[in-house]
Structure formats: C-alpha cells, structure tokens
C-alpha cells in the first residue's frame, strides 16, 4: 500500500471521532512533512513510497531531517502523530509492527506555570477596569471586566471561554455553576461565586440594552462589540488591551496572554491551600502526571476551593459584598 494512501485512510478514520478541523489539519501536516523528508532521504518521490519502505532506519533519518529547523515541541508532536499512525496500521494488519520506538524523540520540555507577575497584578488589573473605560472606539467596560474576571476566577482555556453559551450558566442566584466543555469533549461544572455572578449579570444587562434583543439560552455568553460571538483573535486583542489599560502588560510572560490568567488562577489556588485534586478538577485536567490517577472531588469541595481564591476579595469590594446585584 502506498504510504500517502495510508495517511489518507488514517485521517478518514480519525474523523469519525469528531476531532476539530484544526486537529485533523495538524495530523496531516505532521504526517506529510515527515513523509516528504523520508522521500528526500530515499531519493524518490513521495508517491513511490510504500508502507514497507517506512523502516526504522528510514524514519530515523527522516525525523533527523524534519528536526533540523523545528523546535523540540514540534518534533515531539510529530513523533506522537506518527506513533498513532503506526498503531492504526498495526491494528488494521497493514504492517507487522510499529517502528517508532526505535526512532529517537526529544524529551518533553518541563512546563512551568507562567502566571501574571507581581503579587498585586490581578487586583490592579480588575480595579483599573472597574474604575474607568479603556481606550476603545466603542468602550464596553462591563463586558471587559466580566471577561477578565471570568478567566481569573475559573481558569478556563480560551477555547472553553469562547464556547460558553448563556445556558452554560445555571442554578439559583448565589449558587450558580458553569458547565464547561473541555478537551476531548469532557465536561465539568465550576462554581461561580456571588461577586463574579454579579459582574456577569451586569454585563448581560448592558448587552440587552446595547443590542435591544432578547437573549436566548443558545446565544454565546461572550460577544464582541457588534453582538457576534467573540472569537479567538478578538479575545486575545481584548485581553491585551486590558493589560495595557491597567499598566500591567510588562507583567505578562511572553506567549501567554490569555493563558496567563489561567495560570494565575491555578497558582493562587495552590498558594491558598486548595488540594491537588481540587485544582485538577477545576482546571479540567485528568491527571497531574501520566502515572497519577484522576481523583474526583465533591461539589462542596470545588466551591470551597474556588471561594478561597483571593481574587474574589477585590470583586467583593467592587460589588459591595457577596450578594448578587439584581
């Protein structure tokens, strides 16, 4: 079987699991890029390569060529993609074995949290947004404050925030919870304390006035200044401008931006005594390490862990207490 045809077959099968189009595109890039390298090493066109040609020796040389101008993280991702590809081929009885264990791979870089730098930075950020409008063509301070507070007090990933709908927020006033769809389609329920609830309600009130429309449950929770669902680029721009407005842009680690808010959430939970399992659940992680089992925690423990976050203190001062604003 031609190697290129096997790649197409593999990607067709992977689509049945409903991964995002970006995931499929990434798989294809990794598979075809290494395949191109293998063809150059073997001095023949890609169309001439068969599965039998993809030996451990050829793949070692192909990955060496692939890694020449790429970061270790990119090489590691491609190695994982090819390992999954060969696992599929073995399952389908298209090859006798998986040669990838014989292909060297870089060690995964140790991931270090990159929260906002400075002990008072979250408070400074939220206070600046609450006190005055940032410079914008069409300022919307209630929305800006709600978005930044939501990220700081739930630790949501960018994609998770953008996927929220109005009916993601449920429960009685003072006992609201946020239903989040995370990686792999896994859902989790996060407690929303009264100060954050008040900010979200205030934002939704201004949204109804701005656009004069009735908000339905399937409408996006976060929208841009035209009332359309906020997108990734728009969220990044909004957060960047909020950092600049508050004068804390120099306290953001390079390459983090929105993710710095998630790291700040997790770091503060750890510092304030939340357990590892509580942090795991609130962040949507299934394990701390590949060898540690995921341990679920009760809803009460989750709420207590979220309530312990010091960032809520500044919201309590700004909103006048724990009672949601009507």
Secondary structure, 3 states (H helix, E strand, C coil): CEHHHHHHHHHHHHHCCCCCHHHHHHHHHHHHHHHHHHHHHHCCCHHHCEHHHCCHHHHHHHHHHHHCCCCHHHHHHHHHHHHHHHHHHHHCCCCCCCCHHHCCCCCCCCCCCCCCCCCCHHHHHHHHHHHCCCCCCCCCHHHHHHHHHHHHHHCCCHHHHHCCEHHHEECCCCCCEEEEECHHHCEEEEECCHHHHHHHHHHHHHHHHHHCCCCCCCCECCECCCCCECCHHHHHHHHHHHHHHHCCHHHCCCCCCHHHHHHHHHHHHHHCCCCHHHHHHHHCCCCCCCCCCCCCCCHHHHHHHHHCCCHHHHHHHHHCCCCCCC
